[in-house]
């Protein structure tokens, strides 16, 4: 089974420890901390990687792609 999760492109996150990303469904802002992802040994977001998020308000899943 394939899941169609919307991915937001171009979030300025490269090298940051935390970003705020708006949910594409409800537009609620979500604070996302890089240390919550296993791929981040240094605790910062990495340019070019896609990160999955569950919205704090509507619980929908979406992703964002870190850009620099």
N, C-alpha and C positions, 0 to 999 in steps of 0.2 A: 504494500500500500504506500502511495506517495502522498506526502503532505505538502500543501501549497502555502508556505509561510512567506509573507511579504518581507522583503529585505530593503531597508532604507540605505541608499548609497551615499557615500561622501560625507559621513559624519566626521568632523574634525576631532579625532581622538588619539592620533599617533603620539605616543609618549606620555599621555595623560593617565592619571590614576582613576579619575571619575569623569563621566560625561552625563549630560541630561539629554534624553531622547524622547520625543513625543510619539505616543502610540498611534499608528496609522489608522486604527479603528475608532478610538474614542478621543484622541488628541490629548490625553492626559500625559503630563510630563513624568518620566521615570528616571530617577538617579541610578546610574549603573556604575558599580565599582569593579575595576579591573582585577582586583585580587580574588574575586569570586570565580575566575575561570582558570582551569588547570594549565592552559597553554601559556599563561603569563607567569613565568618564573620570576620576572623582575617586578611584577605588580603594576605594569602599565599596559595600555592597549598597544597593539602592534599594527602598523599600516598594512592594509591588504587583507587582514583576517576578518571573517564575519563572525559576529557574536549573537547568540540567541538570548532573547529577553521574554519574560512573562510580565505583562502589564500589571502594575499594582492595583489599578482601578477595575478593569474589565476582565482580567486574567487571560486575555488573548495572547497567543504567541506571535512574536515577530522577531526580526533580526536587524542588525545594522552592520555596515561594512566600514571599518576604520580607515580614514584617509589622513594624510598629513598636511 
